[in-house]
Amino acid sequence: MQSKLRKKKRRSVSISRVIALTFLGIILLGAAILNLPVSSRDGRSAGALISLFTATSATCVTGLTLRDTWTQWSGLGQIVILIMIEIGGLGFMSAASLAYFSLKRKISIQQQMVMAEAIGIQNMGDVIEHQKRLLYRAFIVEGLGALLLTMRFAREYSFLQSLKLGVFHAVSAFCNAGFDILGFRSPGSSMALYQKDPFVCLTLSGLVILGGLGFLVWDDILRKKKPSKWSVYTKLVVLTSGALLALGTVVIAAVEWNNPATMGSFSFLEKILASFFQSMTLRTAGFAALDQGAMTPAGKGFSMFLMLIGGSSGSTAGGLKTVTFVVLLMFLWNRMRGNYTVRVFHRTVTDDHVMNAIMIFILMISLAFFSALLVCATSPMDLTDALYESISAVGTVGLSAGGTARMSWPAQVLIMLLMYFGRVGVLTISMGFLKKKPAGENYRYANVDLLIG
């Protein structure tokens, strides 16, 4: 029995390492292509640091950039970035399985195991069909989004340019990447050009929200029409996502309503739209319709809170994850009431899940805070803006208060590492590289009484 458990543990660790290393390989390959002169608009190599930073941001679907995407990269460079966004958003095993399905090749058991781990499902018997549904539905949603955006952009640009803009931004939105190619009008403006356009803002919002819910939630909702039959996980994701979106809209509107540098001059409905879009994009989307650096201190603080939470597990979004956040809240609420178990929807959350949630929270907070201190020490930035960049990176959000390009090269390398940790998953990395059973776990010392608090 113990031998079987050890084999299962080694298999899990091996799969986690495959996921982490494959993401790293995709980043390095993308950086090598972007570093070629033909990938830059001016025909000169962008340099190793800029290429690696962009490849990391694209593969980790973050959106932080050192150079404007349209201004810096040629058509080839933008296609490479789009491919990395798709692979990073849907998962590298989704891209690999698409190739297998197209060539009608058989997927091995080991590959199915990696696929199941990558997309977050436990039932190995359903992994192939689940993967097919995932790809099918993702491409349908992206296609519809691209069609709607193309129709809107066609009012201003030629058909081919509108199609390019529609496809790029639909994929970027659904994958929660936040990359844009509107720099030909105003470099670095992101979605500020369309901040008052309900059609563009709501279409992008729909794509981001669907991508951030997660493929398991999609599958559960479509198969079980009645909410009462949804799984506990699906109920938590839908309720938490809706509550955070509504809360974010209300709070952003309250703290930015009269700020002349953001939405102070907007009409009533434009302020509501801008607040909703900001609340949505903070959930790891990364499209900036408002000037993030001009927000009030309260606005920046609340934005960091939402960026840290992020989207849902098994989705294109990053961050702490919605259900992890709920588990933490439930744990605190129950402990304050003297209860030692976490219960939700008449179910008990296991101690392992609770400890994993606590570990991820502490690790993400620590990474963001100490990284911000290092950024401040090496770059001309105050702590608030440095923390904004760090949380945006580790939460794979991509919003910037204007400090990314001003960072020193050591700080930029640090931000790349945060994006990688944030996308691959702190828990996956710790399981793959750090999870070793210490000798001390084979026995226990006597208990000790300590004064806590």
N, C-alpha and C positions, 0 to 999 in steps of 0.2 A: 504493500500500500504506500509506504513512504517513498519507495523507488518511483512509483507512478507520479506521486506529487512532485518529486524533484524533477522528473522529466517534463511535467507540465509547466513548472516554474521556469526551467531553462528555455522551453519553447516560447513562453510569453516574453522573456527577456530578449531572446533572439529576434522575435518579431518586432519588438519596440526598437531595437537597434537598426533593423532593416529600414523601418519607417524614417527614423532620424537621419540615417546616413544617406538614404535615397533623396530626401529633401535637400541635403547638403550637396549631393552630386548634381541635382538639377540647378541649384543656385550657381555652382562653379561653372557648369556648362553654359548657362545663360550669360554669365558674366564674361566668359571668353568670347562669345559671339558678339555681345554688345561692345566689347573692347576693340573689335575690328573697325577700321576706318569706314567701311561701307555701311556700318550701322549708325553712323553719325550724319547729321544733315549737312555739315560742312566738309565731310570727307576726311576728317582727321579723327584719330582715336580719342575717345573721351577720357582715357586714363583708367588705370586699374581700379582705383578707389571708387570713382563715380560709377563705373560699370558694375562692380561688385555690390555697391550700395543699392543701385537700381534693381539688380537681379534679386537681391535678398528681399527688398521691399515688394517686388512683384510676386515672387514665389510664395512669400509669407502673407500675401494679400493685405499689405499694410497701406501703402500709398505715400509714405514719406519719400521725398525726392530731393536731390541736391541741385538738379537742373530741371527746368520745365520740359515735360515729356515731348511736346510738339516741337519746341525750339531746338532741343538737343538731338533727338533721334530721328533718323530717316524712316521711310516707309518700312524697310526691313527691320529696323530697330523696334518700331512700334508693334510690328507683327510678333516679334520675339517676346516682347513684354506681354502682349495679349495672351500668347500661348502659355507663358509662365503663370499668368494670373489664372487662367483656366485650370491648369494642372494643380496649382496651389489651392485654388478654391474648391474644386471637386475632389481633390486628392490624387496623388500620382498613380494609385492603383486603379482609379477610375479611368485615367488616360490609358494605362496599360491594358486594362480589360477591354476598352473600346477597340484597341488594335487586335486583340485576340478574337473578339466577336466578329470583326470585319474580315479577318483571315480565316475564320471558322476553326481556330485552333482550340485544343482542349486545355483548360486551366487546371493545373495540378493542385493537389491537396495543400501543399505548402503555400502556393500562391493564393489559394482560397483563404487560408489562415491569415495571411498578411492583409488580404482585402477586408476580411471581417474586422480585424483590429483597426485598420485605417478608417473605416466608415462607422465603426462603433456598434456593431451588432454581435450578438452572442450565439445565435443559432446558425451553425455552419451549414445546415441543410438548406437554408434560404439565401445564402450569400450570392449565388449567381443570379437568381431571379431578382433579388433586391438590387443588385448592381445594375442590371438592365433597366429596371424601373427608375432608378436614380438618374441614369444617363438620359433616358427617354424624356422624363419629366423636366430635367434641368434644361435640356436643349429646347424643349417646347416653350418654357417660360422665358428663356433668353431670346428665343426667336420672336415671341410676341412682343417682348420689351423692345427689341431692335426694330421691329416693324412700326411700333407706335412712335418711337423716337425719330426714326427716319422720316415718317410722315410730318412730324413737327419741324424737324430741321430743314425739310424740303421747302418750307416757306421762306427760307433765308439763303440756302446754298444750292449748288447743283445736285443732281440726283446721286452721282457717285460719291461726292463728298458727304452728302446727307446719310447715305448708306454706311459709309465708313464711320461717321460719327455715331450713328445709331447702334451699329454692331459693337463698336469698342466700348461705348458707355453702358450698354445693356449688360455685356459680360462683366465689366468692371463693377457695376452695381450689384448684380446677382452674386458675384463672388466676394462682395464686401471689400473690394480692393481700393477704391477711391482714386484711381488714376484717371486723368482726363487728357484730352488732346484738343482743348480749346485755346491753346496758347497762341494760335495764329491771330486771334483777336486781342487777347490780353494775357501775356505770359504770367503764369502763376495764379491766375484769378479763380481757378477751379470752377464752381458753379455759381459764382457771384453774378455772372452775366444773366443768369436765369433765376435769380432769387425771388422774383415776383411773378414767375411764370408757373401757374398751377399745373399745367399739363406736364411740363418737364419734371417739376419737383415731385408730383404725385406718382408719376411713372417710375422715376428712380426710387422713390420711397417704397413702392410696391415690390420692386425687384429686390431691394435690400432686405426688406422684412421677410420675404419668402426665403431668401438665401440664408438669413440668420435664424430661422426657426429650426432648421435641421431636417435632414432627409427621413429620419425615423419618425418625426412628428408628422411630416407630409403623409407618409405611408399609413400611419395609424388613423389620421383624420379621413383619408380617402377610403380606407377599407371599412372603418366603423363610422357611419354617418352620424350617429347620435353621440353628443358629448359625454353622456353618462357611461358610454361603453369605452371611451378612450382610456388608455393606460394612465397610471398615476403620473408618469413622466410627462406625457403629452399635456395633461391637465396643468401641471406645474409650469411647463414651458409657455403655454398659451396665456395663462393667467398672469404670470410674471412679466412676460414680454409686453402684454397689453397695459399692465399697471405701470411699468417703467416708462413706456412710450407716453402715456397720458401724464404721468407725474413730471416727466422731463419737459413736455410742452408747457405745462402750467408754470413750473419753476423758471424756465428760460424766459418765458413771456414776462413774468413778474420782475425779474432782475435786469432784463434788457429792454423793457418796454420804452423807456424814455432815454436810452443811451443814444446820443446823436451819431456815434461812430459805428453803430450796428444797425438798429432798426427804428431809431427814434423818429425818423422822417417818414416811415411807412404808414399806410392807411391801416385801419383796424384789421381787415381781412388779411392784408399783407403781413402784418405782425403775427397773426395766428399761423399763417402758412410758414413763415420764417422760423417761428418757435417750434412748430411740428417737425420741420425739416432738420433743424439743429438737434432736436431730441432723437430723431431717427438716425442721423449720421453719426452721432456719438456712440451708437451701438456697433462700432467697428467699421462703419461704411467709409468714412474719411472724405466725403465730398464737402467742401467748405462753401456755403452760400453766404456766410457772414465772416467778417474779419475776426479771426480767433484771437489775434493779438490785441484787438481793440475792445474786447469784452470786459465787463466789470470784474473786479476780483471775485465777487460772488458767482458770477457766470462761469468764470474759469474754474473755480473750485467745484461747482456742481457738475461741470462738464467732465472733470477728472474722475469724479465719482461714477458717472455713467460709463465713461471709457473703460474703467477698471472692470466693471461687471461684464460688458460685452454681450455676445449673443448666446446661442445654445450649443450644447455638445453635439458633435456629428454634423455641424453645419459649416457654412463658408465663413462664419464669423470667428473672432478670437475672444480674448478676455478671460475673466475668471469663470464665466458661464452663468446663465440665469439660475439653473437648478442648484449649482454649487452655492450661489448667493442665498437662495431660499433655505438650503440645508443649514448654512451658517446662522441665519436669522432664527430658524426654528430651534437650533441647538442652544443659542443664547437665551431665547425665550423660555425654553423648558428648564434650563439650568437655573435661571433666576427664580423659577417657581418651585425648585427643589426636585424636578424630575430628571432622571438619568437616561431616558430614552427619547428619541426624536420620532414623533408620529405625524403622519400627514395622510389625509384621505383614508383613515382607518387602516393604515399600513405603518409598519415600523421601519425606519431607516437604520441599516446595519451600522455598527460601530466603525467598521472599516470605511464605509462611505463618509461618515462624519469626520474621521481622522484624515482622510484624503482631502476633504474640503478645507479643513483647517490648515493642512500642510500647504496646499496650493495657495491659499489666501496669504499666509505668512510669507511664503517664498516670493509671490508676486509683489507684495507690498515692500518687502526688503529689497528686491531687485530694483524696483522703481525708485525708492527713496535714496539708496546708496549710489545708484547710477546718476541720479540728479545731482548729488553732491560732487561726484567726479566730473560731471559736465560743467558745473559751476566753477570748479577748481581749474579747469583747463580752457574754458571758453568765456567770452564776455557776455554772460547771461545771468539774470537773477534767478533765485531758487524757484520762484513760481513758474517761470517759463521753462526752466530746465526740467522741473517735475512734470510739466505738461507734455514735453517731448518724450520723457522717459515712459510715462504711463501710456501715451499714444503708441509708442513702439512695442512695449510688452503686451499691450492689449490689442495689437495689430490694427489700430484704428486709422492712423495716417494723417490726423489733423495736426497742424502745427501753428504755434503762436508766432511764427516767423523766425525761429532760431535754428532750424536744421542746417541751413547753408552757412550760418555764422559759427558753427561749431568747429573746434580744432579736429584734426584727423583722428587723434585717439578717442575723442568723444563720438565721432561718426562711426568708428569701429565698434564702440560700445553699444551704440544704437542698433547696429546691425545684429549684434549678438542678442540684444533684447527682442528684436523682431523674430529671430530664429527660435528663441525660447518660447515666445508667445504663440507662434503658429504650430510648431511641432508639439508643443504641450509640455509644460513643466513636469507633469506626472509621467508622461511617456519617456522623457529623457531620464528622469530619476529611476524609472523602472528598468530602462535599457542599459544604463551605464553605472548607476549608483547603488542599485538594489542588491546588496549582498548580505546574507544572513550572518550577523556577528556571532562569534563564539559564545558571547554572553547570553544569547537568547536561548541557549540550551538549558539554562538553569536560571533561578531567580534568587536574589538576595532577600533578606528579611525586610519587611516594610518599615518605613520611617515616617514619623509625623512631622510635617513642616507647616509653618505659618504662611498662608497664601493670602495676599490682599491686605 
